[in-house]
Amino acid sequence: MSFSEISHILDITESYLIEKVAPQASEIDRDSTLLFNALKGLGELNLLGLRVSENWGGKALTEQGYGIFQQLVARYSGAIAFLQTQHQSAASMLMNCDRTSSKSEYLPYMGSGEVLLGVGFSHIRRPGKPIITAIPVSGGYQLNGVVPWVTGWGIFQKFIIAATLPSGGAVFGIVPFQDTELDEGKINFSSPAELAAMQSTNTVSATVSKWFLPQEKVVFIKPAGWIHENDRKNILRATSLTTGCALAGLDVIKTTLEKKSLPFIKKAFESLEKELNQCCDSISRARQNPNTTFNEKLKLRAWTIDLTNRIAHAAVTVSSGAANYTHHSAQRVYREALVFTVSGQTSAIMEATLDRLVPDFRDSYDFLGKKVIHLSHVIEPGIPQWEGDPPVEFKTVAELGKDGYYLRQFTMGEHSATHINAAKSFYEKSTSIDEYPAESLVTPAIVINIANKISNKAQLEPDYLLRVADVEEWEIIYGQVPYGCTVLLYTGWQEKWSEAEAFFNQDSQGEMHFPGFSYDAVKFLLDERQIVGIGIDTHGVDSGKDTDFSVNKLMLEEPRIVLENLTNLDKLPPKGITLVIGTLRLAGGSGSPVGVLGFYGR
């Protein structure tokens, strides 16, 4: 299918959703008749067989195009999105079966909605004893048990059921979606469940007793563990529904902003919209990259869940008390965000979501049972120092044998060894180091490791700067950079500490070359992630070439944390760290040598 054909399908979809669905989205969420009519409207546009090949009457939409379609539908109605997904899944399963007779019976009529099929197989994800079984008998299988979730009662005519075989595999077959009794076999359905959201989808449970599934109704047989492998393979597919819900939340915020025109709503909208765009871009890159790991995809799935719920909550917040009404759009989006949180959930997705929702920094001040490590270099004469800094000197002023105790006097600059830069370093009337509150010197932290990017380029590319893309790559794996944390950058430069010449790496013109933070990355971290500090294992958060100290100045417009000459960053985990920064409270100080401790682990 050409790009123009895909665009045409998506344009038709969006026009229909805006004109026919959006005005009654809240009512569709509760009224199954309205939902059925909206679904039939998609059928009249032949949009219900998008994953069916053209020779079977479908559209054969690309994976990317189908994802955009799903996002569009979820934006305007979660109930329609949820219901039509069941039907499109059934069509896709039939497309992949080997039985031509089944394809002929159903597929040509599914795109138009003349035939509507549901699915009931999520239960085979459950560990333990199967709740519905299939026993091979002459000419087919006998099914017994319960299917706890089947969507579309009174809307779909039939559904594809799955039952566990004695081998541990599963048989999938087509059964009627109405109370039916044939010979000794029965299928009975419960009343629709009372759901908080998408009540209109009529989700029921099915009790199956001695039901005979003839061979000609079998779609396919899958081996044990098939669904878990399928979940891993398609883990990013459900993100289209979630991000569609997020777009619906942004629509609510935008509408409110047009009415109230408050600057803090505008700021929230722009920040959430930007994060959603970044999230969608990351998902797109992950889908196109065959080397994207399952763990990276899992983190992206959790990001969409977290972000969508935050956007939905923001929509409720800006809508004030009106969001308590069931018919309000913010209320609908909020409920639908909860549904998409658990749709297709596996234990891995649950764990990743909880990890995302419960950031480590919330218990970062509980040091009990944590490991601790020095992040400061030993102070001694001869350490690498900025040109013009006072040398480190020790002078013995009392001896144990002579005076009964040992005491030394030492001299060094405020910005030597492992140290912190205070706001007063660059702003005359700003905060000095003795004025930094104690609580500001205990902070959660993460580590971004770029040593693997530059370790083989250290001589050829020593001026490497942390980029926004590096931060986004870290977030794909570990989740969003936590609010209020300090970002530590491990460059591998700590290994050069014992050689001052290598540490500063000056060229023949006297210009220094060592890695640092880019201005854009720090601006992003401040504006979009609200960090409180940065730290690095080089002599400056600015690169050696930056003699204007642009990153330092940006950070220290307010009394934030800037740590330089750190060490042991390679021994820290990427996240879940707490920094305790011990400063010398030098009156009027522009900074101070520091003893930095890193706490991590359990």
N, C-alpha and C positions, 0 to 999 in steps of 0.2 A: 504494500500500500504506500502510495506516495505521500509526501509531506502535506501537499495541498488537500488530499483526501482526508488525512487525519485531522487537519485544521478544520475542514468543513464539518466533520462529525462533532468535533468539540464545540464549534460555534453553534451548531444546532442544539446540542445538549445544553449549553449555557443559556441560550435564548429561552428554551423551554422551561428551564429551572427558574430563571428570573421572572418570567411572565406568569407561569402557572403554579409553581411550587412555593417560591419564597413568600408570597402574600399569605399563605395559609400553612406555613411550616409548623407552627405550634399545634394547630388543629390536626394536621396529618400525624403528628407524634402520638395523638391520643385516639384518633378515629380510624378504625381499620377500613371503613368504606372509602374515606378520602385517600387513604394510603393505597388501596387497591386501584382506585381510579388514576392516581398519579403514576403508579407502576404501569398501568395499561397505556398511559400517555407516552411513556418511554418506549413501550412496545409498538405503538402506532408509528413511531419514528424509527422502528427497527433497530433499537439500541440495546436489546436484551440478549443479543448473541455476539457480543464483541470479540469473544475469544474462540468463536466458531469459524472454521475456514469458509471461504466464499462459495466453494462448491457444495457446501451443506447449508447455504443460506445465511451465513454470518458475515461479519465485517473483517475478521482476521486482523484485529487491531494489534499493533506492536505492544510489547510490554510497557514501554514508556508512555505510549498513547493511552493505554488502559489505565495506567496509574494516574494520569492527568484527569481522565474521565471520572475515576473513583473519587479523586479529590474534589472535583466540581460537585458531584452529587452530595457528598458528605458536607460540603459547605452550605448547601441550601436545605438539606433534610437528612438527618442521621438515620431516620426510620427507613426512608427509601434506599439510602446507601446500604444499610444493613440487609434489607430484604432482597434487593436486586443482586447483592453479592452472593447470596445463597443460590439464586437461580443461575447466575453466570458461572458459579463453581460447578453446579450440576452439569451445565452445558460443556464445560471444559473437561469434566470427567468422562462424559460420553464421547467427546472428541478423541480421547485417548484410549477408548476401549477398542477391542478387536471385533466386536459383534456388529456387522453391517446392518443387520435387521433392526437393532436398537437405535442405531444412528438414523436410519431411514424413518423410524417411527416417531422420533422426537425432534432431532436437530433442525429440520427445515421449518419447524413451527415455533422454535424457542426465541428467535430474534424478535419476532413480532409480538410475542406474549400470548399467542394462541394456545400454546402449551406452556404451563408454568410448573417448574419442578423445584423442590427444596432439597436440603441435605440434612442428614443426621448421623454424623460420625465423630464428633468431637470427643465422645466418651471413650474412644479407644486410646486416647492419650493417657487416660488414668492408669496409674500403676495398681498392682494388686489383682484380685480376682475379677475376671470380666463380668460386666453387668448384663451383657447380652451375648449369647453364644449361638454358633451355627454348627449343626451336626450334619455331616454328609449323609444323604439318603438317596434312594433311587431317583434319578432325574433331577436332583437339585439338593436343597438344604432345608433343614428344619430349624427355625429361629425361635429362641426363647429368651425373655428378659425384658429390660427396660431401656429405652432411649430417653435420657433425661431432658434433652433440649432439641426440639424441632421447631423451627420458625416458619410461620406462614399458614397456620390453621385457617381454613376457610378461604384461602387465597391461592395456594398451590394445590394442584390436583393430585400430585404424587411426590414422593421424595426418595432419594437414594439413601438407603439404610446401610449401616456397617455392623457386622457381628463377628466375634472372635471365633476362629476355628480351633480344633484341638491342637493343631500344629503351632498355634500362637499367631498365625497370620490372620487376615481378615477378609471376609467376602463382602463385596459391595453389590447391592441389587436394588431394583426399583419396586416399591410397594405403594399401595394406595394411601392417600393422606385423608382418610375418613374412617370412621368406625366400620369395620368390615369383619364378617364371619364367613368362612368358607370351610365346609366339612368340619374338621375338629379345630382348625386354625382360627385365631382371632387377632385383630389389632384394634386396640381401644386407646382413645386419647383423653387426656385430662382437660379440664377447663383451662383457658389461657391464664398464664401466670400473671400475678399482679406486680408488674415491673415499675420501677421508678422512672424509667425512660423507655421510649419506643414501645409503649404499651400496645400500640396499634399493630405491631408485627405479629401478634397472637402466637406467642411462644408457648408450646405445650410439651408434655411428656407423653411417650408412647409405650404402652404395655403390650408386649408381643408374646403370644402363647401358641406353641405348636404351629407356627405359621410356615407354610410351605413356600419356599422361594424356588421356582422352577429355573432350570439352567438358562432358559431363554431370557430370563429377567436379570441374570447376573451381568453386572457391568464389568467388573474385573475382580481378581483376587490379588491381594498384596501380602508380601511376606511380613513376618513379625518385625516391628520397629519401623515400618514404612512411614507411618505418620510422623514419627520423631525426626526422621531424616528429611521428610518433606517440610516440616516446620523449620528446620535449620536452613534448608535451601531457599525457602520463600519468606524468611523472617522480615525482610524489608517491604514485602508487598503490602502488609497492613498499614504501613506508615502513611500511605496515601489517604486512607480514611481519617487517620488521626490528624494529619496536617490540614485536611479539609475542614474538620471541626475547629481547628485553630484559626483558620481563615474566617470562619463564621463568627468566632469570638472577636476578632479584629474588626469585622464589619460592625458589630455592636458598639465597640469602643469608638470607632470612627464616627458613627451616627451620633453618639453622645457628644463627642468633641465638637461636631458641627452645631450642636444646640447650646452647649455650655461654654465652649471656647476658653477652657482653663489651661494655662501653660503646663501644669503638671500632668494633665491627661494627655496633652500633646507629646510630652516627653516620654510618658509610658508607652503610648501607641507607637512612636517611632522606634523606641528601643525593642519592643516585642516584635514589631514587624521586621526589623533588621535581623533579630535572632532567628526568626522563622525562615527568612530568606537564606540565612547561613546554614540552617539545619537542612533545608530542602536541597541546597547546593551540595552539602556534604553527602546526603543520601544519593543524589544523582551520580556523584563521583564514585561513591562506593559501589554502586550498581554496575558502573562501566568498567571498574577495575577488577579483573579476575583474581587479583592477589589480595583483595580485601578479606580479612580473616572473619571468622564467625564472631569472635569476641568484639571486633570493631563494629560489625553489623548490630550486634546485641546492644552495644552502647548507644548506637544511633536510634534504635527502636525505643530505648528507655528515654532518650533525649526528647523524642517526639511526644511521648506520654507525659513527661514532666512539663514540657513547654506548653502543650495544649491545655493541661489543667491550670497552669499559671495564667494563661491568656483567658480561659473561661472564668477564672476567679476574678481577674481584672475586669472582665465584662460585667460581672455581678457587682463589683465594687463601684464602678462608675455609674451603674444604673440605680444605685441607692436602693431604697425600699421597694421600688417597683419590681425589682428582680425576684421578689418573693411570690409574685403572681405566677401561677403555672403557665399562663398564656404568654408571658414575657419572653422575648427572644433570648435574653441573657440566661434565664432559667433553663430554657430548652438546651442551649449550648452547654451549660454547666452539667446538666444531667447526661447529655450525650458524651461529654468528655469522660465521665465515669465509665460509661459503657465501653468506649474505645480503649480505656485503660486495661480492661480485662478480656477484650475480644481476642480469641486465639491465644490465650495466655498459656505459657508453659512455666515450669519451675524456674528455668533459666531466665525467662523474661521477668518473672516475679522478682527474682533476686536482683537482677539488673535495675529494675524499676525502684525497688526499695533502696538500693545502693545510691541511686540518683536522688531519691526523695529525702533520704536521711544522710546529708553530707557529714563527713568526718568532723568538720569544724564545730559541729554542735556539741560534741563532747570533748573538744580538743583541750579543755583545761583539766581533764581528769588524767592525772599522770600515773595513777596507780597501775602497776604492772606493765608500764611502757618501757621500751628501750630508750637509752639516752646516749648521745654522742656529741663530742666537741665539734663545732663547726668553725673554730678560730685557730689560726696558726699560733705557734709558740712565738713569743716576742723575745728577740735576742739581737745583738749587734750584727749588722751585715745583711739584714733582711732587705728585700727589694723595696725601695722607697722612691717616691716622686722627686724629681729634681727640685732642689731648694728646700725640701723638708728637713727639719732638724734630725741629725743622726740619732739612732738609738744608742744610749750610753748608760752604763751601770757604774756606780761608784760605791764601794763599801764604806759605810759610815760607822758600823759597829761590828765587832768580831766576838764570836762566842767565847773564845778563851780569854780575851781581854776584858770584854764588857758584860759577859754573861748572857748575851743574846746576839743574834745575827741580824743585820739590817743593811739594806742598800737604798741608795737614792737612784732614781732613773729619770732619764730625760728622753722625750720623744714628741713628735707632733700630734695634733689632734686627728690627723688623717693618715696615720701610719698603721702598719700591721692590719689585722682584721678590724674594720672600723665602721662606724655609722656616720653618715653625713646629716647634719641638722639643717632645718630650713634656713637658718641664719648663714649657712655657707654661701648662699647666693642672693639672699634678700635681707638687707641690712636691718630692717625693723621687724623681722619675723622671729619665730620661736628659736631659742637657743636650746642646746642639748639638756641643760638642767631643768628646762621647763616641760620636757616631754612627760606626759602623765605615765604613771607606772603601768596602767592597763594597756597603753599603746605599745608597750614593749613585750607583750605576750600576744602572739598572733599565730593563727593557723597558717600553714604554708603548703605549697606544692613545689615539685621540681620538674622543670622541663629540660630534657637531656638533648643537647644538640652536639654532644661530643661525637656521636656516631656519624654526624653529617660533616664534621670538619676534621676529624682525627686524621683522615688520609689526605687532607688538604691543608694541614696546619702551616706548611711552608708556602704553599701556593695561594691559599685563601685565608690568611689570618684575620681578615677584617670582617668576618661573617657576622651578620646582625640577625637577631631573633626577629622573625617576621610574623605578621598576623596569621599567615598560613601555617606556621609552626604551632601557634597556639591552637588553631582549629584542628590540626592533626592530633594534638594532645587530647583535645576535648572529645574527638571521635572515640578514643579508646577509654578515657577515664571520666568522661562527663564534663559538664561545664565548670570552668574555673570558679571556685566558691567565692561568694560575696565576702568581702572583708579579709581576704587572705594576702599573704606575701608570696610573690612568685620568684622562686630561685632558679637561676640559670646555670646549669652545669655545662661548661665548655671544654673541660679537660685541662684548662690552664693551670689549675692548682698543682698539677704535676711538675710545673716549671718553677715553682716557688724557690727552690734551692739554688736556682741560677738566675740572678737578677737580669743578666743580659738577655737571656731567652724570654724571661717573663715580660719585659717591656718591648723587646723585639724592635729596636730602632733601626731604621734604614740609614743609608749614608747621608741623608739630609737631616737626620735627627728626628724624623717622624716615627711615632710609635705605631705598632700594628698588633692589635689583639681584639678578640671578639667582644660584642656588647649587645645591648638592646637597641632595636630601631625605634625611632621616635613614633612611628605609626603604630607599632605593636604596643608600646606603653600607653599611647593615647587610647587605643582600643581597650586595653585592660582597665584603664581608669574610667572611661566613659561607659563601656558596655558590661564590665564585670565588677566594677567598684572595688578594686583591690586597694590595699592600704600600704603596700610596700613592694620593693624588688631587691634582689640580692644576686651577687655574681662571684665567681671564683677568680676574676681578673682584678686589676687595680682600678677598674672603673666600669660603671654600668653603661657609660658612653664608650664607644669603641675608641681605640688608641688614636685614630685619625681625627676624632671629633674634639677639637680644641675649644669649641664653644660650650661644651658640657650641656648640650640641648636636652638630653634625657634627664640629667640631674635637675636642671632648672624646671622642667615640666613636673617632675615628681615633687619637688620641694616648693611649689607654689603654695602648698599647704604643708603642715608639719607631719610628713609621712616618713616611712622607713626606707632608707637607702643603705644597703650593706655592701661592702666591697672587700675583696681579698678573703672570701670565705674558703673553706676547705672541707673535705670529706663529703661533698655533695653527692658523690657517686655511691655512697653507702646508705643514702636515704631512699625510701620508696617514692614513687611519683606523687602520692598524695597521702593524707592522713597524718600530717606532721604538725607539731606545735613548736614554735620558736620561743625561747626565752632569751631576751637580749639584755645582758648586763652592761650598762653604761657607767662611765665615770661622770658624775654630775658636776661637770666643770662650769663654773659660773660664767655665763655669757658665751659658752663654748659653741663653736661652729660644727663640732662633731666630737667623737670620742673613740679611742680604742675600745673594743667590746669583747666580752666573752659571750659567745652565742652557743646555746645548747639546743640540740634538736631532739625532740621526743617523738617516738613513733611506735607503731605496733601495739600488741596487747600482751 
